[in-house]
């Protein structure tokens, strides 16, 4: 059970990383030159998101110690679903029935693949 928990942790950390990086992206100063752009990468949201993205592979590596690669890698698909839901709930991004259908297909694929 622990390897699957590690995969869940990996998916959640990756999703949180994407959310924080998205929040931090609004503060990037793209138009004020390279030095300002580099400084803007050090805002708290980008740093926190980056930390989550950097720690997530530790959980993945742990899962790989006991699970087949094909099983472990398939769980990455769940990240699409969580990022999609995060975009909707946190950032109020627009969704369509096509988006929902696509996410359902991805989640169903992960479930069927792992049966």
N, C-alpha and C positions, 0 to 999 in steps of 0.2 A: 504493500500500500504506500510506503514512503516514496518510491520513485514516482508514483502518480501524483502524490502531493507536491513533490518537487516540480513536476511539470506544471501543475496548477500555479504554483508560486512563480515559475518562470513566465507564464502567460500573464498573470496579474502584474508582475513587475514591469514587463515589457509594455503593457497597456498603460500603466501609471506613468512610465517614462514618456510615452507618446503624448499623454494628456499634459504633463508638465512642460514638455518641449513646445507643444502647440501654444500653451499659455505664454511661455517666454518668447515665442517667435514674434508676438505683437510688439515687443520692445526692441527688436533688432533695428539698428539704425543703418539701413542699407544705403541711404543717400548722402551720408555725411563723411564718406571716405573710409579707407581701410582701418585706420587706428580706432575710429569710433565704432566701426562694425565689430572689430575684435573685442573691444571693451564691452560691448553690449551682449556678447556671448556669455559674460560672467554674471548675468542676472540670476537671482535665486531660482526661478522656475527652470531655466535651462540647466543650471547646475544640478538641481534635484532630479530632473528628468534624465539627465545624463548619468547620474549615479545609479538610478533604477535600471537603465539600459545596460550599464556595465556590470551590475550585480546579477542580473537575470541569467547570464550564461553559467554562473556557479551552480544554480539549481539545475540547469539543463545538463551540465556535466555530471552531476550526481545521478540524475535519472539515467544517463547513458551507461553508468557502471553496471546496471542490471537489466535494462530494457533494450530490445532490438532498436536499431536506428530508425527503421521504418515506423515503428510504433511511436517512439519519442518525437520524431519529426512531424508526424501527423497532427500532434497537438498544437503546433504553431497556427493551424487554421482557426483555432478557437480565439486566438488573438485578434483576428479580423472581426469576429463577432463582438468582442468586448470593446475594441476601438470604435466600431460602428455605433454601439450603444452609448459609449462615452461621448462621442461627437453629438449625438442627438440630445442626451440628457444634460451635459455640461455646457456645450457650446451652441445648443439650439440649432444644430445643422439640419437642413431639410432632408427628409427621407421620402422615398417613393416606394410604391409596391414592388418595383424591380429590385431596389436595394434589399428590402425585406426578403424577397424570394431568393436573392443571391446568398444572403446570410444563412437562410434556412438550408439551402443546398450545401453550403460549406459545413455547417454543423452536422447535418445528416451524413455527409461524407466522412467526417471524423468518427462519428458513432459507428457507421457501417464498417468502415475500415478496421476498427478496433474490436469488432465482435468476434 
